[in-house]
């Protein structure tokens, strides 16, 4: 419930800033990392009930996009990962229903750690068939691009 309220509040605040600046505000930047092991993917079963997402989040003011990915993966899953490549850039106007956001999706590999939940939700290893149709935002598009080997620049 806390995460759902946080998302709604952030969306409301962002919309107010967009209104006050007459739309002259940049999208929020986020990043995520797709981790595959034995045909399963490390996903977050979100605590706000929106479905499954790829581990990731909003880039903080004093960090790089890559630092964000590493921090978010560790915070949300308990794993330390490395970045192995780029899956794509996702900037569809309505990719996140809470606020205007653009996201960069990376490929990654676990190098250490053990699974642990966070306020965002519970980490789960799932096959695509188990989660397609049950993913939040545009994470399903990201996973499909990863599986097809296509690099998206939308």
N, C-alpha and C positions, 0 to 999 in steps of 0.2 A: 504494500500500500504506500509506503514511504517513497519508493521509486516512482510510482505513478504520479503522486502529488508533485514530486520534484520535476518530472517531465512536463506536467501541465503548467506549473508555475514558470518554468524556463520558457516554454512556448508562448505564454501570455506576455512575459517581459520582452521577449524578442519581437513579438508583434507590435508592442507599444513603441519600442525603439524604432522599428521600421516605419510606423505611422508618423512618429515625431520627426524623423529624418526624411520624410516623403519617399521612402523606399531606397534611400541612398546609403544602404548598409550592406556590407559583405556577408555572405553566408557563413555560418559557423563551420569550422573545419574539423572533421573527425577522421579517424583512421582505425583500421582493424587488421587482423592477421588470421589467415586461413591456415589451420594446422591439420594435416591428414596423417593418420597412422593406421595401417592395416585396413584401408578402405573405409575407415570411419573418420569423422571430423569432430574437432573439439568445438563445441557450441555452448552457448549460455541459454539455459531455460529460464527466461526472464521472470523475476519476481513480480513484475507489474502485470503479468498475464498477457502480454503482447505476442508471445511465442518465442521461438528460438532466434538468437542472433549470433553473429561471429564476434569473438572477443575484440573489444575496442572501445573507443570513446572519443570525447572531445579533446582536441589539442589545447593544452594550457598555454598561457601567454609566454612563459619563459622556457618552453621546450620545443624541440624539433618534432616534426611529424613522426620520425623514427623513434625518438625517445618516448613519445606518447604511446606508440604501439607496444613497445617493450614494457612500459609501466602498466598499461591497461591489461595486457595479457597476464602479468604477474598478479595484479590486484584482483582480477575477475576469476582467475583459474588456479593460482598458486604455482604456475609453471613459469620458468624463465625460458624465453624463446630467442631464436636468432631470425633475422629477416633474410630470406633466400631469393626474393624476387618480387616483382610487381604483378598484381592481378588486374588492376585498373583504377580509373578515376571515375567516380559516380557523382553526377551533379544534377540529376533530374530535379525539376522544380518541386515536385511533391514526393521526393524519395523518403522523407521523414515527416510524418504528419504533425509532429510537435512544433517544428520550426524549420526554417530554411537552412539546409545544411548540404555541404559537399563532403564526400568521403574518399579516402585513398585506401584501397585494399591491397594488402601484401600477402605473399606466401611465407610461411615460417616453419621452423622445426623446434621441437622441445629440446633443451639442452640440460635442464635440471629442474628440481622441484617436485612437489606432489600436489595432487588435486585438492583444492579447497574452495568452498563457496564464498560469496560476497553478498553485499546488499543488492547487487544487480541481479543475482540469481544463482542457479546451481550449474556448474560445468557438467556437461554430458558428452559422451562419445556417441555419435549417431551417424547412420548411413544417410545418404541423400533421400532415399525412398522413405525413410522414417520421418523426415522433416519437411520435405517439399509440400507446400500448401499450409504449413504451420510456422512460417518464418516471418519475423517482423521487418518493417522498413523494406529495403531492396536487397536484403541479404541473400534471398533466393537467387536473384540475378547474379550476384557476386559469385556464389557457389557454382552456378551453372557456367559462368565464364571460366572459372578455375578448372572445372571438369572438362570443358571443351578445349582448353589451352588457348583460348582467345583472350587477348588483352583488350579490355574495354576502355574507351576514352570518351565517355558520354557526358 
